[in-house]
């Protein structure tokens, strides 16, 4: 689903690099966690792979770190 659609317009998406920074790990670790099912699947397009912050927060309980 394209990011410009009305459904996604109000959502905040973050990149793999941003997710890695949030956890203080490498992007390779994010790949491993994704493979192991520790992270929710990202939204993908031809050009982008992004995580919906709400899904990430809900799955990992990162709300306090994201509110800073």
Buried (B, 14 or more C-beta within 10 A) or exposed (E): EEBEEEEBEEEEBBBBEBBBEBBEEEBEBBEEBBEEEEBBEBBEEEEEEBBBBEBBBEBBEBEEEBEE
